[in-house]
Amino acid sequence: EHGNVGVVDEITGNLASLTLSEMMAEKCAMNPQDRKLEFCPEAGGFYPRLWGVTLNTGKPLVVDAPALHPAFRGLPDGHVPLDNFMSVPVMTEGAVLGQIALANSPRGFDESDVRAVSRMAVLFGLAIGRRRAEDELHRASRLADAANEAKTQFLANMSHELRTPINGIMGMVQLALSDDLPDEQREYWEITRESSGRLIQIVDTLLELASIEAGALEPVQRAFSLHGLMDSLNRTHAVAAAFKGLPLVFDLAASVPDRLVGDDFRLRQVLNILLGNALRHTQAGSVRVAVREHAIVESKPD
């Protein structure tokens, strides 16, 4: 089999193909001027040829005889012959971000292949959406640091981060609907619930930043379950860990009590940031969260 992953550039609209095999002689990019000049009715939009059908329609395409498809216009120099072809859109928030395309399967492609690749496309779309949201947040943060009204501008641009949990909700719903196994469906819906909770937390974070600016932020002391907190973190970051193939391990010492008193919301915020950075920057190995007792030594004057 041959295959490639294509990502649409946000600014130019070009499709950059990140080749996974020797399918093409070089990267494939589309000139945006060509898109403006010519509408391709056979492909259903401004992206031409067979590879443009999924980008134009946002729907999977399976073709047993590519040369007979109306959108087929031959192959570029260096491209392997096509015996069969399948492409699946990578989408988020209803927008097409790119596609995953495969060709020349010895047995051909069917609906089971479409479902399997669609799951990969969901995770890939979540990763793209999260990275773009992070880039937007970083750009906004740099602008805020350079301005006198840094806090106000930062709070306004923090709204971009809301896209991340929304994408998570949409992605998990897609996964839940693509599989008939009841146990897995329950797990998917649980992740959906966790993503909704994270969205609420982000809104709370915005309110906290406003409180910090006003000097009115006070720590909260309440009872919470440590195991419940760790389970929630595991579900929140399991998809990102699985996408990178990294084992995510939570190691709680037996001597640590489950019921604790403190600000679990801010503890969750800190651990979410640490886990997110660890998963983002770890290329091989595993990510481990270890919880141990820490003895506090008090000294008293004579």
Backbone bond lengths (Angstrom), bond angles and torsions (degrees), N, CA, C in turn:
res aa  C-N    CA-C-N  psi(-1)  N-CA   C-N-CA  omega(-1)  CA-C   N-CA-C  phi
1 E - - - 1.446 - - 1.529 110.95 -
2 H 1.324 115.58 154.07 1.453 122.40 173.44 1.524 107.95 -123.42
3 G 1.323 116.18 157.35 1.452 118.00 -179.75 1.499 112.83 -167.31
4 N 1.312 115.63 161.27 1.458 120.50 175.05 1.516 109.64 -152.00
5 V 1.320 113.94 158.31 1.459 121.39 176.86 1.516 107.20 -115.31
6 G 1.336 116.95 124.87 1.454 121.34 -179.59 1.514 111.25 -111.29
7 V 1.330 117.00 137.30 1.459 123.15 179.09 1.520 108.41 -123.10
8 V 1.342 116.42 129.77 1.457 121.29 179.17 1.524 109.65 -82.75
9 D 1.329 116.25 126.31 1.455 120.79 177.91 1.520 109.87 -67.92
10 E 1.351 116.25 132.80 1.465 121.07 -176.55 1.524 112.63 -62.81
11 I 1.333 117.40 -34.34 1.460 121.24 -172.55 1.530 111.50 -90.61
12 T 1.337 117.32 -51.47 1.461 120.77 -173.74 1.523 113.60 -87.96
13 G 1.332 117.39 -23.74 1.457 120.28 -174.07 1.506 113.54 81.72
14 N 1.344 117.71 0.84 1.458 120.75 177.71 1.520 111.12 -66.12
15 L 1.314 116.18 148.26 1.470 120.78 172.57 1.516 107.92 -98.36
16 A 1.326 116.75 111.86 1.462 122.13 176.90 1.513 108.02 -95.42
17 S 1.323 117.11 119.64 1.463 121.44 -178.38 1.516 109.79 -93.42
18 L 1.328 115.15 116.57 1.463 121.61 175.97 1.522 106.86 -89.82
19 T 1.332 117.10 94.16 1.456 121.57 -167.92 1.520 111.90 -67.77
20 L 1.346 116.24 130.95 1.458 122.35 177.14 1.522 111.97 -98.08
21 S 1.332 116.88 -11.58 1.459 120.66 -179.53 1.515 108.26 -144.79
22 E 1.332 116.15 -178.04 1.453 120.61 178.11 1.518 110.39 -84.71
23 M 1.322 116.46 43.91 1.464 121.06 -176.66 1.521 111.44 -73.65
24 M 1.331 115.95 -33.27 1.452 120.51 -176.63 1.517 110.18 -126.81
25 A 1.312 115.21 156.99 1.452 119.96 179.11 1.518 111.50 -75.60
26 E 1.341 117.61 -30.71 1.454 121.94 -179.88 1.521 108.77 -153.98
27 K 1.355 114.98 174.55 1.456 118.52 -179.62 1.528 110.93 -61.99
28 C 1.315 115.41 146.04 1.453 121.61 -179.25 1.515 108.59 -104.76
29 A 1.318 117.10 121.44 1.461 121.18 177.88 1.517 108.85 -131.55
30 M 1.319 116.21 147.68 1.451 120.90 -176.71 1.515 109.97 -108.85
31 N 1.329 117.05 128.77 1.445 121.67 179.42 1.517 109.49 -71.98
32 P 1.337 119.27 122.71 1.459 119.65 -178.31 1.517 112.98 -63.10
33 Q 1.345 117.93 -26.40 1.451 120.07 177.71 1.527 111.24 -64.90
34 D 1.353 116.01 -36.72 1.459 118.98 177.30 1.518 110.65 -62.75
35 R 1.336 116.77 -36.75 1.460 120.63 179.92 1.522 110.90 -65.52
36 K 1.329 116.97 -35.11 1.451 119.64 -179.04 1.531 111.30 -73.53
37 L 1.315 115.84 -30.69 1.453 119.46 -173.81 1.516 113.48 -84.08
38 E 1.311 117.30 -28.56 1.464 118.32 -170.39 1.528 111.15 -136.62
39 F 1.304 116.11 123.95 1.463 122.36 171.85 1.523 108.00 -93.72
40 C 1.342 116.51 132.28 1.468 121.41 -176.56 1.529 108.46 -105.68
41 P 1.336 118.38 95.84 1.467 119.63 -177.49 1.521 112.98 -64.04
42 E 1.347 117.54 -31.40 1.466 119.92 179.65 1.525 111.73 -64.10
43 A 1.344 116.14 -31.49 1.466 120.43 179.80 1.517 111.85 -96.09
44 G 1.323 118.16 -5.81 1.454 121.53 176.23 1.510 116.03 81.17
45 G 1.351 117.96 19.44 1.452 119.80 179.67 1.506 112.01 172.64
46 F 1.357 116.34 -159.12 1.453 121.09 -175.35 1.528 112.98 -85.94
47 Y 1.308 117.63 -15.07 1.468 119.04 172.91 1.524 107.76 -82.83
48 P 1.324 118.65 122.37 1.466 120.22 -174.27 1.522 112.80 -88.27
49 R 1.318 115.01 176.20 1.459 124.75 171.89 1.531 112.15 65.70
50 L 1.319 113.58 -177.54 1.460 119.95 -175.53 1.524 111.99 -63.11
51 W 1.362 116.23 -38.44 1.459 119.42 -177.25 1.522 112.09 -70.01
52 G 1.347 117.48 -16.49 1.448 119.62 -178.25 1.517 115.10 -86.34
53 V 1.362 117.14 -12.54 1.464 119.73 -175.39 1.521 111.61 -61.06
54 T 1.303 117.27 -49.16 1.468 120.73 -178.76 1.522 111.54 -65.58
55 L 1.339 117.98 -38.10 1.457 120.85 178.23 1.522 111.44 -64.63
56 N 1.321 116.76 -35.97 1.464 120.93 -179.13 1.527 112.50 -75.78
57 T 1.319 116.27 -39.77 1.467 120.54 -172.52 1.518 113.99 -97.60
58 G 1.341 117.34 -21.48 1.464 120.23 -175.56 1.515 112.67 70.82
59 K 1.349 117.33 20.77 1.455 121.84 -178.39 1.529 110.40 -124.31
60 P 1.349 117.55 150.85 1.466 120.11 176.76 1.530 111.14 -63.77
61 L 1.325 115.40 153.02 1.462 121.68 178.00 1.521 108.80 -132.37
62 V 1.331 116.51 128.75 1.461 122.62 175.14 1.524 107.39 -125.98
63 V 1.338 117.16 124.01 1.461 122.07 -176.58 1.529 109.07 -131.44
64 D 1.322 116.50 123.22 1.468 120.87 178.88 1.522 112.13 -82.63
65 A 1.327 117.57 -30.98 1.469 121.95 179.21 1.522 107.69 -127.83
66 P 1.339 119.32 84.10 1.464 121.98 -174.25 1.522 113.70 -54.90
67 A 1.330 117.95 -38.39 1.458 120.51 -175.97 1.524 112.55 -64.30
68 L 1.336 117.79 -19.21 1.461 121.01 -179.36 1.525 112.97 -93.06
69 H 1.339 117.61 -6.28 1.456 119.90 -179.95 1.533 109.97 -73.03
70 P 1.342 118.63 140.88 1.472 120.56 -177.51 1.525 114.09 -58.47
71 A 1.346 117.74 -28.43 1.457 120.07 -177.56 1.528 113.10 -85.21
72 F 1.324 117.20 -6.81 1.470 120.65 -178.03 1.526 109.57 -71.94
73 R 1.331 116.80 125.30 1.462 121.14 179.55 1.519 111.35 -128.19
74 G 1.306 116.41 36.00 1.453 119.82 -178.95 1.521 111.48 86.90
75 L 1.325 116.43 -177.77 1.459 122.93 -176.58 1.525 110.19 -125.57
76 P 1.325 117.57 146.42 1.473 119.72 177.79 1.523 111.01 -70.12
77 D 1.322 115.39 161.98 1.465 120.73 178.13 1.524 109.83 -59.04
78 G 1.323 116.17 135.63 1.456 121.04 178.41 1.507 114.49 91.45
79 H 1.339 117.82 -7.82 1.464 122.31 -179.35 1.529 109.06 -84.47
80 V 1.330 116.09 137.75 1.464 120.02 178.78 1.526 109.77 -69.75
81 P 1.332 119.25 153.03 1.473 121.31 175.66 1.525 110.46 -61.59
82 L 1.333 116.40 149.60 1.461 121.90 -179.62 1.524 110.28 -105.55
83 D 1.340 115.70 118.69 1.460 120.86 174.01 1.528 110.69 -90.93
84 N 1.323 116.33 -36.06 1.460 122.68 174.97 1.523 107.67 -154.82
85 F 1.337 116.61 167.41 1.463 119.68 -171.55 1.521 109.95 -153.45
86 M 1.335 115.70 141.29 1.465 121.56 175.03 1.521 109.01 -142.66
87 S 1.321 116.37 136.23 1.464 120.41 175.25 1.524 109.05 -136.42
88 V 1.330 115.72 143.17 1.469 123.29 -178.66 1.519 108.29 -128.90
89 P 1.339 118.88 133.35 1.463 119.93 -178.26 1.521 112.79 -74.10
90 V 1.319 114.81 147.35 1.461 122.47 170.03 1.522 105.82 -103.52
91 M 1.347 116.49 115.43 1.466 120.22 -171.90 1.528 111.56 -131.49
92 T 1.324 114.89 155.65 1.452 121.77 169.75 1.520 108.10 -156.53
93 E 1.332 116.60 138.80 1.455 122.80 -178.24 1.521 111.51 53.84
94 G 1.329 117.45 33.07 1.451 122.08 177.19 1.512 114.84 80.52
95 A 1.331 118.86 -0.79 1.458 122.77 -179.11 1.525 110.25 -103.91
96 V 1.336 116.31 142.84 1.461 121.55 177.91 1.520 108.87 -84.24
97 L 1.331 117.16 118.27 1.463 122.67 179.62 1.521 112.13 -93.89
98 G 1.329 117.15 -19.34 1.456 120.80 -177.16 1.517 109.69 166.69
99 Q 1.318 116.34 -155.88 1.456 119.60 179.81 1.516 110.50 -157.56
100 I 1.340 114.96 159.54 1.462 122.92 170.50 1.526 106.59 -114.14
101 A 1.313 117.04 123.13 1.464 121.37 -175.77 1.526 110.37 -122.24
102 L 1.325 116.72 139.66 1.453 123.41 177.32 1.525 109.03 -130.41
103 A 1.319 115.82 154.03 1.460 119.81 -179.50 1.517 110.83 -149.63
104 N 1.336 114.94 157.87 1.463 123.77 171.44 1.524 113.50 62.80
105 S 1.342 116.07 46.53 1.460 119.83 172.95 1.531 108.89 -74.36
106 P 1.330 119.50 132.65 1.466 120.69 -179.53 1.525 113.05 -59.29
107 R 1.335 118.12 -28.79 1.458 121.43 -178.47 1.522 112.73 -105.25
108 G 1.339 117.46 -0.11 1.453 120.65 -175.36 1.517 111.36 84.07
109 F 1.326 116.73 176.67 1.454 122.53 -179.20 1.523 110.33 -114.15
110 D 1.360 116.30 146.14 1.463 120.37 177.48 1.531 109.10 -138.44
111 E 1.345 115.80 -171.76 1.457 120.43 -176.15 1.531 112.93 -63.27
112 S 1.323 117.36 -31.64 1.469 119.44 178.33 1.525 110.66 -64.58
113 D 1.329 116.99 -36.00 1.463 120.20 176.40 1.521 110.81 -67.02
114 V 1.332 116.34 -40.66 1.461 120.48 178.44 1.526 110.22 -60.65
115 R 1.345 117.34 -44.53 1.465 120.14 179.57 1.520 111.84 -63.29
116 A 1.338 115.73 -43.22 1.469 119.37 -178.51 1.524 111.43 -63.76
117 V 1.334 116.69 -46.23 1.459 119.88 -178.88 1.527 110.53 -70.73
118 S 1.340 117.35 -31.24 1.457 120.15 178.39 1.525 111.23 -62.51
119 R 1.334 116.84 -35.21 1.469 119.68 176.98 1.516 110.58 -64.30
120 M 1.340 115.95 -41.91 1.464 119.29 176.03 1.523 110.16 -62.21
121 A 1.339 116.58 -39.60 1.461 120.55 -178.61 1.531 111.27 -64.74
122 V 1.337 117.26 -36.44 1.464 120.60 177.83 1.527 110.22 -61.38
123 L 1.322 116.85 -48.61 1.461 120.84 -179.67 1.530 111.08 -64.61
124 F 1.334 116.06 -39.12 1.456 120.44 178.96 1.530 109.91 -64.78
125 G 1.331 116.67 -40.80 1.458 120.55 177.67 1.517 112.20 -63.65
126 L 1.334 116.67 -40.11 1.464 120.43 177.07 1.523 111.04 -61.80
127 A 1.347 115.55 -41.77 1.463 119.82 -179.69 1.523 111.08 -64.52
128 I 1.341 116.78 -43.00 1.464 120.33 178.66 1.520 110.42 -63.85
129 G 1.353 116.42 -47.07 1.455 120.06 -179.03 1.518 112.13 -60.86
130 R 1.332 115.36 -41.52 1.465 118.74 -179.68 1.526 110.94 -66.63
131 R 1.348 116.80 -41.49 1.461 119.75 -179.89 1.530 110.71 -64.36
132 R 1.326 116.90 -42.02 1.460 119.54 -179.74 1.523 111.15 -66.85
133 A 1.325 116.67 -38.10 1.459 119.80 177.83 1.528 110.59 -65.10
134 E 1.337 116.32 -39.46 1.459 120.47 177.82 1.520 110.88 -65.22
135 D 1.345 116.24 -41.36 1.466 119.61 178.50 1.524 110.93 -62.21
136 E 1.320 115.87 -41.25 1.466 119.57 178.03 1.522 110.78 -63.38
137 L 1.327 115.58 -41.11 1.459 119.82 -179.77 1.520 111.25 -65.67
138 H 1.346 116.65 -40.75 1.461 120.55 179.75 1.528 110.82 -65.57
139 R 1.333 116.20 -42.67 1.458 118.80 178.12 1.528 110.84 -61.80
140 A 1.340 115.35 -42.25 1.459 119.23 179.59 1.521 111.20 -64.73
141 S 1.329 115.96 -37.53 1.462 119.98 -179.56 1.525 111.31 -65.76
142 R 1.352 116.45 -41.33 1.467 119.64 178.51 1.528 111.37 -63.56
143 L 1.346 115.32 -40.80 1.465 118.93 177.40 1.526 111.11 -63.53
144 A 1.350 114.41 -39.39 1.461 118.49 -178.11 1.517 111.82 -66.36
145 D 1.363 115.80 -38.72 1.457 119.86 -179.81 1.524 111.81 -64.33
146 A 1.332 116.91 -28.48 1.462 120.64 -177.39 1.519 112.44 -87.84
147 A 1.308 117.74 -6.69 1.465 120.68 -175.67 1.516 110.95 -107.93
148 N 1.326 115.70 154.07 1.464 120.60 177.03 1.517 111.40 -66.39
149 E 1.343 115.62 -35.16 1.461 119.50 179.69 1.517 109.90 -93.09
150 A 1.374 117.88 48.05 1.462 122.89 -173.42 1.528 111.81 -57.93
151 K 1.297 117.74 -45.37 1.457 119.24 -174.81 1.521 111.89 -65.13
152 T 1.339 117.65 -44.43 1.455 121.14 -179.08 1.518 111.20 -63.00
153 Q 1.333 116.89 -43.78 1.463 120.31 -178.37 1.527 111.04 -68.14
154 F 1.328 115.91 -37.52 1.462 119.18 179.34 1.526 110.87 -64.47
155 L 1.314 117.11 -44.59 1.453 120.56 178.91 1.529 111.14 -61.22
156 A 1.327 117.29 -39.10 1.462 120.12 179.84 1.526 110.81 -64.92
157 N 1.317 117.04 -41.28 1.462 120.10 -176.48 1.527 112.76 -81.79
158 M 1.322 117.27 -14.10 1.459 119.45 177.24 1.528 111.85 -62.46
159 S 1.319 116.69 -18.26 1.468 119.73 179.48 1.523 111.36 -60.79
160 H 1.342 117.77 -24.10 1.465 120.02 177.80 1.527 111.30 -59.60
161 E 1.326 116.48 -32.01 1.460 119.63 -177.79 1.523 111.99 -67.05
162 L 1.318 116.97 -18.15 1.463 119.52 177.97 1.524 111.42 -62.81
163 R 1.309 118.36 -22.33 1.464 120.79 -179.39 1.527 111.50 -65.74
164 T 1.313 117.34 -32.01 1.452 119.81 -176.71 1.523 112.86 -60.79
165 P 1.354 120.38 -55.66 1.468 118.19 178.48 1.526 112.73 -66.64
166 I 1.337 117.72 -30.40 1.466 118.27 177.29 1.513 109.82 -63.74
167 N 1.324 117.28 -42.69 1.461 120.18 176.21 1.525 110.97 -62.43
168 G 1.341 115.87 -37.66 1.461 118.79 178.26 1.516 111.56 -62.51
169 I 1.332 116.05 -42.47 1.461 120.19 178.49 1.525 110.27 -61.01
170 M 1.314 115.99 -48.52 1.462 119.67 -178.25 1.521 111.63 -63.50
171 G 1.322 116.09 -41.51 1.459 119.32 -179.73 1.517 113.01 -64.77
172 M 1.335 116.77 -43.38 1.453 119.72 179.99 1.527 112.23 -67.43
173 V 1.337 116.22 -34.20 1.465 118.81 176.52 1.526 110.01 -64.40
174 Q 1.334 116.44 -41.11 1.462 119.99 177.79 1.526 111.15 -61.23
175 L 1.320 116.30 -43.11 1.456 119.77 179.05 1.523 111.28 -64.23
176 A 1.317 116.28 -41.72 1.463 120.36 -179.22 1.527 110.97 -62.27
177 L 1.316 116.08 -37.29 1.455 119.30 -178.65 1.519 113.10 -79.21
178 S 1.326 118.22 -13.31 1.464 120.47 -175.83 1.523 113.43 -92.66
179 D 1.335 117.95 -1.64 1.464 119.63 -176.50 1.530 109.61 -135.30
180 D 1.335 115.52 142.21 1.457 120.27 -176.33 1.526 113.91 -94.97
181 L 1.333 118.78 -1.50 1.466 121.01 -177.91 1.534 110.00 -74.15
182 P 1.328 118.40 117.62 1.470 120.53 -175.50 1.521 113.31 -58.05
183 D 1.339 117.46 -41.69 1.462 119.84 -177.21 1.526 110.81 -63.55
184 E 1.309 116.00 -42.59 1.454 119.14 179.95 1.520 110.78 -68.13
185 Q 1.307 117.08 -36.62 1.452 120.23 178.11 1.524 110.69 -61.89
186 R 1.320 115.78 -42.19 1.463 118.12 178.03 1.529 111.22 -61.56
187 E 1.331 115.40 -39.57 1.460 119.50 178.98 1.529 111.12 -65.30
188 Y 1.330 116.63 -41.83 1.461 120.05 178.36 1.532 111.31 -60.41
189 W 1.324 115.43 -44.37 1.459 118.53 -179.50 1.531 111.01 -66.63
190 E 1.325 116.84 -30.97 1.459 119.87 176.29 1.529 109.98 -65.05
191 I 1.325 116.77 -41.61 1.458 120.38 176.59 1.519 110.53 -63.59
192 T 1.317 115.88 -37.45 1.462 119.86 176.34 1.517 110.63 -59.65
193 R 1.307 115.29 -43.75 1.457 118.88 178.45 1.521 111.56 -62.44
194 E 1.327 116.36 -40.95 1.454 120.25 178.86 1.528 110.68 -63.57
195 S 1.314 117.52 -39.97 1.466 120.50 179.14 1.520 110.63 -63.50
196 S 1.327 116.42 -39.01 1.461 119.71 177.07 1.523 110.43 -62.78
197 G 1.327 115.85 -41.31 1.455 119.14 177.61 1.513 112.47 -62.97
198 R 1.340 115.54 -36.92 1.461 118.64 179.14 1.528 110.69 -66.37
199 L 1.324 116.61 -37.08 1.463 120.23 176.95 1.520 110.64 -59.70
200 I 1.318 116.07 -42.94 1.464 119.52 178.36 1.526 110.47 -63.72
201 Q 1.329 116.50 -38.61 1.459 120.44 179.23 1.520 111.78 -62.23
202 I 1.326 116.83 -38.49 1.460 119.81 179.78 1.524 110.49 -64.84
203 V 1.328 115.62 -41.68 1.463 119.12 176.55 1.529 109.67 -61.03
204 D 1.337 116.11 -41.74 1.468 119.41 177.41 1.526 111.13 -62.35
205 T 1.337 116.41 -35.50 1.461 120.28 178.70 1.527 111.05 -62.47
206 L 1.333 115.80 -41.79 1.458 119.41 176.94 1.531 110.94 -58.38
207 L 1.326 115.01 -43.47 1.459 119.26 179.14 1.531 110.70 -65.21
208 E 1.329 116.36 -36.71 1.467 119.67 178.72 1.522 111.34 -64.62
209 L 1.338 116.22 -42.01 1.460 118.94 179.33 1.518 111.01 -60.90
210 A 1.328 115.98 -38.32 1.458 119.26 175.86 1.523 110.77 -64.25
211 S 1.340 116.27 -38.25 1.464 120.06 178.75 1.519 111.34 -66.84
212 I 1.332 116.73 -37.57 1.467 120.34 177.95 1.521 110.35 -61.86
213 E 1.350 115.05 -44.20 1.458 119.95 179.88 1.527 110.54 -60.66
214 A 1.333 115.57 -36.13 1.461 119.47 -178.62 1.525 112.46 -85.75
215 G 1.354 117.05 -3.45 1.453 120.54 -179.24 1.510 114.28 70.12
216 A 1.348 116.15 27.33 1.466 119.99 -175.54 1.524 112.86 -115.90
217 L 1.333 117.24 18.53 1.458 119.96 -177.93 1.524 110.41 -85.83
218 E 1.327 116.48 127.05 1.460 121.42 178.56 1.520 109.43 -126.59
219 P 1.335 118.23 138.92 1.467 120.26 178.47 1.521 111.22 -66.72
220 V 1.325 115.02 150.87 1.466 121.77 -179.41 1.520 108.88 -107.64
221 Q 1.315 117.36 134.28 1.448 122.77 176.91 1.526 109.11 -114.07
222 R 1.342 116.80 113.97 1.459 120.38 179.29 1.520 108.54 -151.45
223 A 1.340 115.14 159.84 1.463 120.68 178.82 1.533 110.14 -77.78
224 F 1.330 115.76 141.00 1.465 119.89 176.85 1.520 109.48 -151.47
225 S 1.347 115.48 162.74 1.467 122.14 179.61 1.523 109.83 -93.73
226 L 1.326 116.43 121.57 1.463 120.51 178.83 1.533 110.60 -66.40
227 H 1.353 116.41 -42.49 1.461 119.12 179.07 1.525 111.02 -63.80
228 G 1.335 116.51 -38.48 1.460 119.59 177.10 1.518 111.75 -63.35
229 L 1.326 116.60 -39.42 1.461 120.61 178.34 1.523 110.80 -64.42
230 M 1.356 116.91 -44.09 1.462 120.50 179.97 1.533 111.51 -65.51
231 D 1.342 116.78 -40.11 1.471 120.32 177.71 1.530 110.87 -62.16
232 S 1.312 116.62 -40.58 1.458 120.65 178.76 1.527 111.45 -64.34
233 L 1.327 116.95 -42.67 1.464 120.80 177.37 1.526 111.12 -63.57
234 N 1.324 115.98 -38.53 1.463 120.18 179.30 1.524 111.04 -61.80
235 R 1.332 116.33 -45.79 1.465 119.53 179.88 1.526 111.86 -66.45
236 T 1.325 116.28 -36.52 1.462 119.97 -178.40 1.524 111.57 -65.24
237 H 1.352 117.65 -39.36 1.465 121.22 -173.40 1.525 113.01 -103.66
238 A 1.337 118.50 1.89 1.468 120.33 -176.60 1.524 111.98 -63.43
239 V 1.334 117.38 -39.58 1.466 120.15 -177.89 1.528 110.56 -65.53
240 A 1.344 117.50 -45.12 1.462 120.60 179.21 1.524 111.01 -62.93
241 A 1.344 117.34 -39.94 1.464 120.73 178.81 1.526 110.96 -66.00
242 A 1.330 116.97 -43.64 1.467 120.24 179.31 1.519 111.13 -64.49
243 F 1.334 117.22 -36.70 1.462 121.23 -179.23 1.526 111.01 -62.05
244 K 1.355 117.47 -35.65 1.459 121.07 179.03 1.524 112.91 -93.52
245 G 1.341 117.63 -2.32 1.459 120.92 179.73 1.512 113.26 71.04
246 L 1.323 117.63 31.59 1.467 121.98 -178.35 1.520 110.16 -107.89
247 P 1.336 118.75 124.82 1.469 120.31 173.12 1.530 109.83 -62.94
248 L 1.323 115.73 132.92 1.466 121.91 177.47 1.522 107.78 -109.67
249 V 1.338 117.21 113.53 1.462 122.67 -171.06 1.525 109.78 -116.47
250 F 1.325 115.45 130.48 1.470 121.60 174.33 1.527 107.49 -112.74
251 D 1.336 116.33 113.56 1.464 122.58 -174.06 1.530 109.02 -112.67
252 L 1.328 116.65 100.36 1.463 122.19 179.88 1.526 109.14 -103.72
253 A 1.328 116.86 122.11 1.456 121.05 178.38 1.522 109.85 -65.00
254 A 1.346 115.15 142.41 1.465 119.84 -178.36 1.527 112.22 -63.10
255 S 1.325 117.69 -23.85 1.467 120.92 -177.96 1.525 112.75 -79.25
256 V 1.336 117.23 -11.11 1.465 119.95 -179.80 1.526 109.30 -82.94
257 P 1.329 119.43 123.86 1.471 120.71 -179.00 1.527 111.36 -68.69
258 D 1.308 115.65 152.04 1.465 120.56 179.47 1.525 111.18 -78.38
259 R 1.319 118.05 -40.75 1.461 121.65 -178.26 1.527 109.68 -87.71
260 L 1.331 115.68 117.21 1.457 121.83 -179.75 1.524 109.17 -125.30
261 V 1.312 115.19 165.37 1.454 121.60 177.15 1.521 107.93 -124.08
262 G 1.330 115.68 126.29 1.455 120.57 -179.50 1.511 110.61 168.36
263 D 1.345 115.92 -167.14 1.464 121.91 -179.73 1.522 108.25 -93.72
264 D 1.337 116.84 86.99 1.470 120.51 -177.28 1.522 112.01 -66.82
265 F 1.340 117.57 -27.67 1.463 120.08 -179.07 1.532 110.59 -65.33
266 R 1.337 117.17 -46.44 1.463 119.44 -179.95 1.525 111.34 -72.80
267 L 1.333 116.89 -32.46 1.456 119.70 174.62 1.527 110.24 -61.75
268 R 1.336 116.26 -42.52 1.466 120.74 177.98 1.536 110.53 -62.62
269 Q 1.350 116.49 -40.44 1.459 119.97 179.22 1.527 111.37 -59.67
270 V 1.338 115.89 -46.85 1.459 120.47 -178.42 1.524 110.73 -63.40
271 L 1.338 116.40 -46.13 1.464 119.83 -178.67 1.522 111.22 -66.85
272 N 1.332 118.12 -35.53 1.464 120.58 176.49 1.522 111.21 -61.30
273 I 1.327 116.49 -42.25 1.466 120.55 178.85 1.526 110.64 -65.83
274 L 1.337 116.56 -45.38 1.469 120.26 -179.49 1.527 111.42 -63.37
275 L 1.342 116.58 -43.91 1.461 119.78 179.61 1.528 111.21 -66.43
276 G 1.323 116.38 -41.83 1.464 119.28 178.63 1.516 111.75 -60.37
277 N 1.341 117.50 -44.18 1.464 120.70 178.08 1.520 111.92 -66.09
278 A 1.341 116.17 -39.97 1.469 119.48 -179.86 1.519 111.00 -63.14
279 L 1.331 117.57 -44.40 1.459 120.84 179.52 1.525 111.56 -68.20
280 R 1.301 116.44 -34.03 1.464 119.92 -178.22 1.522 111.56 -70.05
281 H 1.334 117.40 -37.55 1.462 120.45 -172.32 1.532 113.65 -102.63
282 T 1.324 118.37 -1.95 1.463 121.25 178.65 1.520 109.01 -95.27
283 Q 1.324 116.71 120.43 1.462 121.22 -178.58 1.523 112.28 -97.11
284 A 1.314 118.19 -26.66 1.464 121.50 -179.47 1.524 108.70 -149.92
285 G 1.362 115.44 156.60 1.459 120.48 -179.87 1.516 110.95 103.81
286 S 1.326 116.72 -129.11 1.459 120.90 -178.71 1.518 108.96 -154.52
287 V 1.336 115.10 167.90 1.471 121.95 175.15 1.529 107.39 -118.71
288 R 1.331 116.67 125.23 1.462 121.56 -174.13 1.527 110.47 -125.02
289 V 1.318 115.05 134.54 1.466 121.92 172.46 1.523 107.40 -111.28
290 A 1.317 116.78 113.86 1.463 121.76 -178.00 1.523 109.57 -110.06
291 V 1.331 116.68 131.08 1.465 122.39 179.82 1.531 108.12 -116.90
292 R 1.331 115.82 121.65 1.464 121.52 -179.18 1.522 109.61 -132.28
293 E 1.325 116.18 157.72 1.460 121.20 174.12 1.521 109.90 -72.27
294 H 1.318 115.44 144.09 1.458 120.76 177.48 1.530 108.27 -125.30
295 A 1.315 115.42 118.73 1.466 119.77 -177.79 1.532 110.09 -75.54
296 I 1.329 116.35 131.86 1.470 122.31 176.95 1.517 108.22 -103.07
297 V 1.303 114.63 119.40 1.471 121.02 -179.71 1.517 109.66 -98.21
298 E 1.295 116.98 120.45 1.451 122.18 179.53 1.532 109.24 -101.74
299 S 1.302 115.46 136.68 1.480 119.35 176.82 1.518 108.45 -110.82
300 K 1.321 116.84 137.53 1.453 122.21 179.55 1.528 109.81 -120.61
301 P 1.303 116.70 139.92 1.477 119.37 179.24 1.518 110.31 -66.74
302 D 1.317 117.09 150.79 1.475 121.14 178.57 1.524 110.18 -68.43
